[in-house]
Amino acid sequence: MAETTTPDPPAEPPVAAGPEDPAPKPRALWHHRDFRHLWAGDALGQLGAQFTGLALPVLAVGALQATEWQMGVLSAANMAAFLLIGLPAGAWVDRMRKRSVLITADLFRAAILAGVVVAALTGTASMPLLYVAGLLLGSATVFFDVAHQSYVPALVGMDHVVEGNAKLQATASVAQVAGPAAAGVLLRFVTSGALIGFNALTYVFSALFVSRIAHREALPPREERRPLVVEIREGLSFVLREPLLRRMVACTALGNLAWGILSALQALYILRDLDLGEAALGTIFSAASVGALLGALLGRRAAEWIGEARLVPVSAVAMGIPIALVPLASVLPIPPTVTLIVGLGLSYTMMVVYNIATVSFRQRLCPPRLLGRMNASVRFIVWGTMPFGGLLGGWLGSSFGVVPALWFAVIGSLLAALPVVISPLWTMTTLPTATDDDRTSSTGVS
């Protein structure tokens, strides 16, 4: 259920584009120069991250012989930054230019990955080193994601955030399809360290593309800045006082807790319990990610067919059911590779549909000056549960076995949908916006 993943608004309403780059007409973001640069940089970063996403578990399980608990700790380390700096990051980003934050975060991530590559190639890699690298990478990703989500409305205008988010999500989905498959094939010929090095290069090129964005957002005057704690509280208060947003955040947070269990153990499950090998691991992740691409393509149409409000509970329920095929892959009389691809693929489809609907709602609902803090507050809550999910997955796997732990993830994912299932969203067709205060306050259930 994790968002795409994953921003620094001005004090005054954002300007969609400069004089030489006028605001795009509907469906015309292909011709928006600044958005194309942001899009290209994001595509490179997403593709490289897929290589590392496959290479790190292979390095841990294969070369370092990681246990269930160690894989849980590694998963938790990758996400711990959202708990440690998630809230202040939003307030800090609101004081900075988003473009600069994106460039700095990309270059920092490239440097960390380069260090991991050196350790892997020299034989000095260890699980503690991967824990530290994961924590530092996660910290940079917090700043990147918060800045990135808030930058989209600033670049394209509020009328085009759904189209912009759909295009970015489609690119991420393509990377999820192509990346693991390519990485799985390459692992037959190169080391996991080489794949991580490729990711470092993609972050460098991502920074170069973002540096070519001409748009410059205004910074809030220093005299308007308030103490950091006050600004953090303002962003968190906005999230908690909006009834519909509060329910969506609760659903996503609980879903990510369950997904954290699954994420911590799925590589170990496939490589060791099912004994499928690195190439099969890449094939499974790649083929299943076709479902994410399908979700990105269907997101807008699904909102038109079902209604953007009703789509939230429908997709929340629909993404949890297919996950049951993951633990069933060990017992069904079907090749486990096929079972895993179908189960994960269907879940990814509805996960992306859910993310497009909820992220676009947040961007339309929130005043521009609060976007960074609001996004950081949401990320703090919804991603902050994943480290606990990783640790819980490691403990469950060590105590009861990997397959029983995966069943806990299935049950948790289904229960996570309750906050939006038991809500007014079923009877609504459209979601309220920032200019629709009466509807915002009257439709929610506290």
Secondary structure, DSSP 8 states (H G I E B T S, - for coil): ----------SS---S--TTS----TT-GGG-HHHHHHHHHHHHHHHHHHHHHHHHHHIIIIIS---HHHHHHHHHHHHHHHHHTHHHHHHHHHTS-HHHHHHHHHHHHHHHHHHHHHHHHHT---HHHHHHHHHHHHHHHHHHHHHHHHHHHHHH-GGGHHHHHHHHHHHHHHHHHHHHHHHHHHTTTS-HHHHHHHHHHHHHHHHHHHHT---------GGG---HHHHHHHHHHHHHH-HHHHHHHHHHHHHHHHHHHHHHHHHHIIIIIS--HHHHHHHHHHHHTHHHHHHHHHHHHHHHHH-HHHHHHHHHHHHHGGGGHHHHTTTSSS-HHHHHHHHHHHHHHHHHHHHHHHHHHHHHHS-GGGHHHHHHHHHHHHTTHHHHHHHHHHHHHHHH-HHHHHHHHHHHHHHHTHHHHSSGGGG-SS---TT-HHHHHHH---
